[in-house]
Amino acid sequence: MTIYGIKTCSTVGKARKFMKDNDIAFDFVDYKVESVDETKIREWLKQIDMSVLFNTRGTKYRDLKLKELDLDDEGKIAWMAKENYLLKRPVIEYGDGKVHVAYDEEVYKKTFL
């Protein structure tokens, strides 16, 4: 299992705590240290919808004024690869390449326990 996010994000912290509290081993990829590339983003998008992965609520989205650009999916992918803060967090890879985005304790209990 690999959790992608940033250490200072509260939902990433909750996800990491859940895994630790339940003795679930995981690797952690911090966007600030190791960026996620376009290839990885495209892999995730084979399983999850763009609206689930692309963060339109964050400060980075507003600061970059991306709403004004009216991006298509290719534009969103390019921006997420360039600015990983546009990825919703956490992104969790588990099992045989499965992907889950966001923190929801009930979903985690059903999925990971």
Contact map, one row per residue, 1 for C-alpha under 8 A:
11100000000000000000000011100000000000000000000000000000000000000000000000000000000000000001111000000000000000000
11110000000000000000000001111000000000000000000000000000000000000000000000000000000000000001110000000000000000000
11111000000000010000000001111000000000000000000000000000000000000000000000000000000000000111100000000000000000000
01111100000000000000000000011110000000000000000000000000000000000000000000000000000000001111000000000000000000000
00111110100100000000000000011110000000000000000000000000000000000000000000000000000000001110000000000000000000000
00011111100100000000000000001111000000000000000000000000000000000000000000000000000000000000000000000000000000000
00001111100110000000000000000100000000000000000000000000000000000000000000000000000000000000000000000000000000000
00000111110110000000000000000000000000000000000000000000000000000000000000000000000000000000000000000000000000000
00001111111110000000000000000000000000000000000000000000000000000000000000000000000000001000000000000000000000000
00000001111111000000000000000000000000000000000000000000000000000000000000000000000000000000000000000000000000000
00000000111111100000000000000000000000000000000000000000000000000000000000000000000000001100000000000110000000000
00001111111111110000000000000000000000000000000000000000000000000000000000000000000000001100000000000010000000000
00000011111111111000000000000000000000000000000000000000000000000000000000000000000000000000000000000000000000000
00000000011111111100000000000000000000000000000000000000000000000000000000000000000000000000000000000010000000000
00000000001111111110000000000000000000000000000000000000000000000000000000000000000000000100000000000010000000000
00100000000111111111000000000000000000000000000000000000000000000000000000000000000000000000000000000000000000000
00000000000011111111100000000000000000000000000000000000000000000000000000000000000000000000000000000000000000000
00000000000001111111110000000000000000000000000000000000000000000000000000000000000000000000000000000000100000000
00000000000000111111111111000000000000000000000000000000000000000000000000000000000000000000000000000000000000000
00000000000000011111111110000000000000000000000000000000000000000000000000000000000000000000000000000000000000000
00000000000000001111111100000000000000000000000000000000000000000000000000000000000000000000000000000000000000000
00000000000000000111111100000000000000000000000000000000000000000000000000000000000000000000000000000000000000001
00000000000000000011111110000000000000000000000000000000000000000000000000000000000000000000000000000000000000000
00000000000000000011111111000000000000000000000000000000000000000000000000000000000000000000000000000000000000000
10000000000000000011001111100000000000000000000000000000000000000000000000000000000000000000000000000000000000000
11100000000000000010000111110000000000000000000000000000000000000000000000000000000000000000000000000000000000000
11100000000000000000000011111000000000000000000000000000000000000000000000000000000000000000000000000000000000000
01111000000000000000000001111100000000000000000000000000000000000000000000000000000000000000000000000000000000000
01111100000000000000000000111110110000000000000000000000000000000000000000000000000000000000000000000000000000000
00011110000000000000000000011111111000000000000000000000000000000000000000000000000000000000000000000000000000000
00011100000000000000000000001111111100000000000000000000000000000000000000000000000110000000000000000000000000000
00000100000000000000000000000111111000000000000000000000000000000000000000000000000000000000000000000000000000000
00000000000000000000000000001111111000000000000000000000000000000000000000000000000000000000000000000000000000000
00000000000000000000000000001111111100000000000000000000000000000000000000000000000000000000000000000000000000000
00000000000000000000000000000111111110000000000000000000000000000000000000000000100100000000000000000000000000000
00000000000000000000000000000010011111011000000000000000000000000000000000000000100100000000000000000000000000000
00000000000000000000000000000000001111111000000000000000000000000000000000000000110000000000000000000000000000000
00000000000000000000000000000000000111111100000000000000000000000000000000001101100000000000000000000000000000000
00000000000000000000000000000000000011111110000000000000000000000000000000000000000000000000000000000000000000000
00000000000000000000000000000000000111111111000000000000000000000000000000000000000000000000000000000000000000000
00000000000000000000000000000000000111111111100000000000000000000000000000001001100000000000000000000000000000000
00000000000000000000000000000000000001111111110000000000000000000000000000001000000000000000000000000000000000000
00000000000000000000000000000000000000111111111000000000000000000000000000000000000000000000000000000000000000000
00000000000000000000000000000000000000011111111100000000000000000000000000000000000000000000000000100000000000000
00000000000000000000000000000000000000001111111111001000000000000000000000000000000000000000000000000000000000000
00000000000000000000000000000000000000000111111110000000000000000000000000000000000000000000000000000000000000000
00000000000000000000000000000000000000000011111110000000000000000000000000000000000000000000000001100000000000000
00000000000000000000000000000000000000000001111111011000000000000000000000000000000000000000000000110000000000000
00000000000000000000000000000000000000000000111111111000000000000000000000000000000000000000000000000000000000000
00000000000000000000000000000000000000000000100111111100000000000000000010000000000000000000000000000000000000000
00000000000000000000000000000000000000000000000011111110000000000000000000000000000000000000000000000000000000000
00000000000000000000000000000000000000000000000111111110000000000000000000000000000000010000000000001000000000000
00000000000000000000000000000000000000000000100111111110000000000000000000000000000000110000000000001000000000000
00000000000000000000000000000000000000000000000001111111000000000000000000010001000001110000000000000000000000000
00000000000000000000000000000000000000000000000000111111110010000000000000000000000011110000000000000000000000000
00000000000000000000000000000000000000000000000000000111110011000000000000000000000001000000000000000000000000000
00000000000000000000000000000000000000000000000000000011111011000000000000000000000000000000000000000000000000000
00000000000000000000000000000000000000000000000000000011111111000000000000000000000011000000000000000000000000000
00000000000000000000000000000000000000000000000000000000111111100000000000000000000000000000000000000000000000000
00000000000000000000000000000000000000000000000000000000011111110000000000000000000011000000000000000000000000000
00000000000000000000000000000000000000000000000000000011111111111110000000000000000001000000000000000000000000000
00000000000000000000000000000000000000000000000000000001111111111110000000000000000000000000000000000000000000000
00000000000000000000000000000000000000000000000000000000001111111100000000000000000000000000000000000000000000000
00000000000000000000000000000000000000000000000000000000000111111100000000000000000000000000000000000000000000000
00000000000000000000000000000000000000000000000000000000000011111111100000000000000000000000000000000000000000000
00000000000000000000000000000000000000000000000000000000000011111111111000000000000000000000000000000000000000000
00000000000000000000000000000000000000000000000000000000000011001111111000000000000000000000000000000000000000000
00000000000000000000000000000000000000000000000000000000000000001111110000000000000000000000000000000000000000000
00000000000000000000000000000000000000000000000000000000000000001111111000000000000000000000000000000000000000000
00000000000000000000000000000000000000000000000000000000000000000111111100000000000000000000000000000000000000000
00000000000000000000000000000000000000000000000000000000000000000110111111110000000000000000000000000000000000000
00000000000000000000000000000000000000000000000000000000000000000000011111110000000000000000000000000000000000000
00000000000000000000000000000000000000000000000001000000000000000000001111111000000000000000000000000000000000000
00000000000000000000000000000000000000000000000000000000000000000000001111111100000000000000000000000000000000000
00000000000000000000000000000000000000000000000000000000000000000000001111111110000000000000000000000000000000000
00000000000000000000000000000000000000000000000000000100000000000000001111111111000000000000000000000000000000000
00000000000000000000000000000000000001001100000000000000000000000000000011111111100000000000000000000000000000000
00000000000000000000000000000000000001000000000000000000000000000000000001111111110000000000000000000000000000000
00000000000000000000000000000000000000000000000000000000000000000000000000111111111101000000000000000000000000000
00000000000000000000000000000000000001001000000000000100000000000000000000011111111111100000000000000000000000000
00000000000000000000000000000000001111001000000000000000000000000000000000001111111100000000000000000000000000000
00000000000000000000000000000000000010000000000000000000000000000000000000000111111100000000000000000000000000000
00000000000000000000000000000000000000000000000000000000000000000000000000000011111111000000000000000000000000000
00000000000000000000000000000010001100000000000000000000000000000000000000000011111111100000000000000000000000000
00000000000000000000000000000010000000000000000000000010010100000000000000000001001111110000000000000000000000000
00000000000000000000000000000000000000000000000000000111010110000000000000000011001111110000000000000000000000000
00000000000000000000000000000000000000000000000000001110000000000000000000000001000111111000000000000000000000000
00000000000000000000000000000000000000000000000000011110000000000000000000000000000011111110000000001100000000000
00011000101100000000000000000000000000000000000000000000000000000000000000000000000000111110000000001110000000000
00111000001100100000000000000000000000000000000000000000000000000000000000000000000000011111000000001110000000000
00111000000000000000000000000000000000000000000000000000000000000000000000000000000000011111100000111100000000000
11110000000000000000000000000000000000000000000000000000000000000000000000000000000000000111110000111000000000000
11100000000000000000000000000000000000000000000000000000000000000000000000000000000000000011111011110000000000000
11000000000000000000000000000000000000000000000000000000000000000000000000000000000000000001111111100000000000000
10000000000000000000000000000000000000000000000000000000000000000000000000000000000000000000111111000000000000000
00000000000000000000000000000000000000000000000000000000000000000000000000000000000000000000011111000000000000000
00000000000000000000000000000000000000000000000000000000000000000000000000000000000000000000111111100000000000000
00000000000000000000000000000000000000000000001000000000000000000000000000000000000000000000111111110000000000000
00000000000000000000000000000000000000000001001100000000000000000000000000000000000000000011110011111000000000000
00000000000000000000000000000000000000000000000100000000000000000000000000000000000000000011100001111100000000000
00000000000000000000000000000000000000000000000000011000000000000000000000000000000000011111000000111110000000000
00000000001000000000000000000000000000000000000000000000000000000000000000000000000000011110000000011111000000000
00000000001101100000000000000000000000000000000000000000000000000000000000000000000000001100000000001111100100000
00000000000000000000000000000000000000000000000000000000000000000000000000000000000000000000000000000111111100000
00000000000000000100000000000000000000000000000000000000000000000000000000000000000000000000000000000011111110000
00000000000000000000000000000000000000000000000000000000000000000000000000000000000000000000000000000001111111000
00000000000000000000000000000000000000000000000000000000000000000000000000000000000000000000000000000001111111100
00000000000000000000000000000000000000000000000000000000000000000000000000000000000000000000000000000011111111111
00000000000000000000000000000000000000000000000000000000000000000000000000000000000000000000000000000000111111111
00000000000000000000000000000000000000000000000000000000000000000000000000000000000000000000000000000000011111111
00000000000000000000000000000000000000000000000000000000000000000000000000000000000000000000000000000000001111111
00000000000000000000000000000000000000000000000000000000000000000000000000000000000000000000000000000000000111111
00000000000000000000010000000000000000000000000000000000000000000000000000000000000000000000000000000000000111111
